[in-house]
């Protein structure tokens, strides 16, 4: 869907709410709602929204990992696995 087709005024939303919700849900396209000629809100399918949040979370984790590596805050995989195995053994013994 082109952005020119995905922009609707709030009056259209008020008059066609069910139709817009169905369209957005089925097409998984985002709809921009304007108020007084300015873009104000976004109407988005819940699954698309959840996918976007998951993607942002992954990007944040990657950024934090990159920062940790740059700051030297990491350990080799073998060391990390050995530490986890030791914690598991200690926990089993209790």
Buried (B, 14 or more C-beta within 10 A) or exposed (E): EEEEEBEBBEEBBEEEEEEBBEBBBEEEBBBBBBEEEEEEEEBBBEEBEEEEEEEEEEEEEEEEEEEEEEEEEEEEEEEEEEEEEEEEEEEEEE
